[in-house]
Amino acid sequence: SFICLVTNKKPAQASITKVKQFEGSTSFVRRTQWMLEQLRQVNGIDPNRDSPEFDLLFENAFDQWVASTASEKCTFFQVLHHTCQRYLTDKKPEFINCQSKIMGGKSI
Protein backbone atom coordinates (compact mmCIF):
# COMPACT_ATOMS: atom_id res chain seq x y z
CA SER A 1 0.00 0.00 0.00
CA PHE A 2 1.02 3.59 -0.32
CA ILE A 3 0.24 7.00 1.05
CA CYS A 4 0.72 10.46 -0.40
CA LEU A 5 1.21 12.89 2.50
CA VAL A 6 1.16 16.69 2.41
CA THR A 7 2.15 18.73 5.46
CA ASN A 8 0.19 21.80 6.51
CA LYS A 9 3.40 23.74 7.10
CA LYS A 10 4.30 26.69 4.88
CA PRO A 11 5.63 25.95 2.36
CA ALA A 12 3.81 22.62 2.11
CA GLN A 13 5.93 19.50 1.71
CA ALA A 14 4.61 16.39 -0.02
CA SER A 15 5.99 12.89 0.29
CA ILE A 16 5.23 9.42 -1.01
CA THR A 17 5.38 6.66 1.58
CA LYS A 18 5.33 2.94 0.87
CA VAL A 19 3.72 1.00 3.71
CA LYS A 20 3.10 -2.68 4.38
CA GLN A 21 0.31 -4.30 6.32
CA PHE A 22 1.20 -7.70 7.67
CA GLU A 23 -1.36 -10.48 7.67
CA GLY A 24 -3.48 -10.47 10.81
CA SER A 25 -2.49 -6.91 11.73
CA THR A 26 -4.55 -3.73 11.51
CA SER A 27 -1.54 -1.41 11.57
CA PHE A 28 0.83 -0.40 8.79
CA VAL A 29 4.63 -0.32 8.85
CA ARG A 30 6.51 2.33 6.88
CA ARG A 31 8.87 0.72 4.36
CA THR A 32 10.32 3.62 2.36
CA GLN A 33 9.63 7.32 1.87
CA TRP A 34 10.56 9.88 -0.78
CA MET A 35 9.89 13.57 -1.16
CA LEU A 36 7.56 14.37 -4.05
CA GLU A 37 10.19 16.50 -5.80
CA GLN A 38 12.41 13.38 -6.07
CA LEU A 39 9.82 11.67 -8.31
CA ARG A 40 10.94 11.62 -11.95
CA GLN A 41 8.62 9.12 -13.66
CA VAL A 42 5.39 7.21 -13.04
CA ASN A 43 5.14 4.11 -15.26
CA GLY A 44 1.74 2.39 -15.47
CA ILE A 45 3.50 -0.47 -17.33
CA ASP A 46 0.59 -1.40 -19.67
CA PRO A 47 -2.03 1.17 -20.71
CA ASN A 48 -4.09 -1.55 -22.44
CA ARG A 49 -4.65 -3.71 -19.39
CA ASP A 50 -6.14 -3.14 -15.94
CA SER A 51 -3.31 -4.29 -13.70
CA PRO A 52 -2.23 -3.27 -10.20
CA GLU A 53 1.50 -3.15 -11.03
CA PHE A 54 3.40 0.08 -11.61
CA ASP A 55 6.88 1.52 -11.28
CA LEU A 56 8.07 4.78 -9.76
CA LEU A 57 11.43 6.25 -10.72
CA PHE A 58 12.92 8.64 -8.20
CA GLU A 59 16.02 10.83 -8.36
CA ASN A 60 18.28 8.06 -7.05
CA ALA A 61 16.03 5.01 -6.92
CA PHE A 62 13.74 2.76 -8.94
CA ASP A 63 10.91 1.04 -7.10
CA GLN A 64 8.35 -1.54 -8.23
CA TRP A 65 4.89 -1.28 -6.68
CA VAL A 66 1.72 -3.36 -6.63
CA ALA A 67 -1.59 -1.83 -5.57
CA SER A 68 -4.30 -3.96 -3.98
CA THR A 69 -6.39 -3.56 -7.14
CA ALA A 70 -6.19 -1.88 -10.55
CA SER A 71 -8.83 0.55 -9.30
CA GLU A 72 -6.67 1.49 -6.30
CA LYS A 73 -3.74 2.10 -8.67
CA CYS A 74 -5.94 4.37 -10.80
CA THR A 75 -7.03 6.38 -7.74
CA PHE A 76 -3.42 6.69 -6.54
CA PHE A 77 -2.30 7.94 -9.97
CA GLN A 78 -5.09 10.53 -10.00
CA VAL A 79 -4.17 11.79 -6.53
CA LEU A 80 -0.46 11.72 -7.35
CA HIS A 81 -0.94 13.63 -10.62
CA HIS A 82 -3.09 16.26 -8.90
CA THR A 83 -0.59 16.59 -6.04
CA CYS A 84 2.31 17.02 -8.49
CA GLN A 85 0.41 19.72 -10.40
CA ARG A 86 -0.42 21.55 -7.19
CA TYR A 87 2.84 21.34 -5.24
CA LEU A 88 5.64 21.02 -7.79
CA THR A 89 6.51 24.29 -9.47
CA ASP A 90 9.63 23.23 -11.32
CA LYS A 91 10.27 19.75 -12.66
CA LYS A 92 7.11 17.63 -12.74
CA PRO A 93 7.36 13.83 -13.18
CA GLU A 94 6.58 12.14 -16.46
CA PHE A 95 3.53 9.83 -16.50
CA ILE A 96 4.01 7.06 -19.08
CA ASN A 97 2.07 3.93 -20.06
CA CYS A 98 -0.96 5.16 -18.12
CA GLN A 99 -4.58 4.70 -19.16
CA SER A 100 -6.20 7.92 -20.34
CA LYS A 101 -9.03 7.54 -17.81
CA ILE A 102 -6.52 8.05 -15.02
CA MET A 103 -6.03 11.71 -15.91
CA GLY A 104 -9.64 12.46 -16.66
CA GLY A 105 -9.59 11.37 -20.30
CA LYS A 106 -6.36 13.13 -21.29
CA SER A 107 -3.96 10.92 -23.21
CA ILE A 108 -0.68 10.66 -21.35
C-alpha positions as CSV (number, residue, x, y, z in Angstrom):
1,S,0.0,0.0,0.0
2,F,1.0,3.6,-0.3
3,I,0.2,7.0,1.0
4,C,0.7,10.5,-0.4
5,L,1.2,12.9,2.5
6,V,1.2,16.7,2.4
7,T,2.1,18.7,5.5
8,N,0.2,21.8,6.5
9,K,3.4,23.7,7.1
10,K,4.3,26.7,4.9
11,P,5.6,25.9,2.4
12,A,3.8,22.6,2.1
13,Q,5.9,19.5,1.7
14,A,4.6,16.4,0.0
15,S,6.0,12.9,0.3
16,I,5.2,9.4,-1.0
17,T,5.4,6.7,1.6
18,K,5.3,2.9,0.9
19,V,3.7,1.0,3.7
20,K,3.1,-2.7,4.4
21,Q,0.3,-4.3,6.3
22,F,1.2,-7.7,7.7
23,E,-1.4,-10.5,7.7
24,G,-3.5,-10.5,10.8
25,S,-2.5,-6.9,11.7
26,T,-4.6,-3.7,11.5
27,S,-1.5,-1.4,11.6
28,F,0.8,-0.4,8.8
29,V,4.6,-0.3,8.9
30,R,6.5,2.3,6.9
31,R,8.9,0.7,4.4
32,T,10.3,3.6,2.4
33,Q,9.6,7.3,1.9
34,W,10.6,9.9,-0.8
35,M,9.9,13.6,-1.2
36,L,7.6,14.4,-4.0
37,E,10.2,16.5,-5.8
38,Q,12.4,13.4,-6.1
39,L,9.8,11.7,-8.3
40,R,10.9,11.6,-12.0
41,Q,8.6,9.1,-13.7
42,V,5.4,7.2,-13.0
43,N,5.1,4.1,-15.3
44,G,1.7,2.4,-15.5
45,I,3.5,-0.5,-17.3
46,D,0.6,-1.4,-19.7
47,P,-2.0,1.2,-20.7
48,N,-4.1,-1.5,-22.4
49,R,-4.7,-3.7,-19.4
50,D,-6.1,-3.1,-15.9
51,S,-3.3,-4.3,-13.7
52,P,-2.2,-3.3,-10.2
53,E,1.5,-3.2,-11.0
54,F,3.4,0.1,-11.6
55,D,6.9,1.5,-11.3
56,L,8.1,4.8,-9.8
57,L,11.4,6.3,-10.7
58,F,12.9,8.6,-8.2
59,E,16.0,10.8,-8.4
60,N,18.3,8.1,-7.0
61,A,16.0,5.0,-6.9
62,F,13.7,2.8,-8.9
63,D,10.9,1.0,-7.1
64,Q,8.3,-1.5,-8.2
65,W,4.9,-1.3,-6.7
66,V,1.7,-3.4,-6.6
67,A,-1.6,-1.8,-5.6
68,S,-4.3,-4.0,-4.0
69,T,-6.4,-3.6,-7.1
70,A,-6.2,-1.9,-10.5
71,S,-8.8,0.6,-9.3
72,E,-6.7,1.5,-6.3
73,K,-3.7,2.1,-8.7
74,C,-5.9,4.4,-10.8
75,T,-7.0,6.4,-7.7
76,F,-3.4,6.7,-6.5
77,F,-2.3,7.9,-10.0
78,Q,-5.1,10.5,-10.0
79,V,-4.2,11.8,-6.5
80,L,-0.5,11.7,-7.4
81,H,-0.9,13.6,-10.6
82,H,-3.1,16.3,-8.9
83,T,-0.6,16.6,-6.0
84,C,2.3,17.0,-8.5
85,Q,0.4,19.7,-10.4
86,R,-0.4,21.5,-7.2
87,Y,2.8,21.3,-5.2
88,L,5.6,21.0,-7.8
89,T,6.5,24.3,-9.5
90,D,9.6,23.2,-11.3
91,K,10.3,19.7,-12.7
92,K,7.1,17.6,-12.7
93,P,7.4,13.8,-13.2
94,E,6.6,12.1,-16.5
95,F,3.5,9.8,-16.5
96,I,4.0,7.1,-19.1
97,N,2.1,3.9,-20.1
98,C,-1.0,5.2,-18.1
99,Q,-4.6,4.7,-19.2
100,S,-6.2,7.9,-20.3
101,K,-9.0,7.5,-17.8
102,I,-6.5,8.0,-15.0
103,M,-6.0,11.7,-15.9
104,G,-9.6,12.5,-16.7
105,G,-9.6,11.4,-20.3
106,K,-6.4,13.1,-21.3
107,S,-4.0,10.9,-23.2
108,I,-0.7,10.7,-21.4
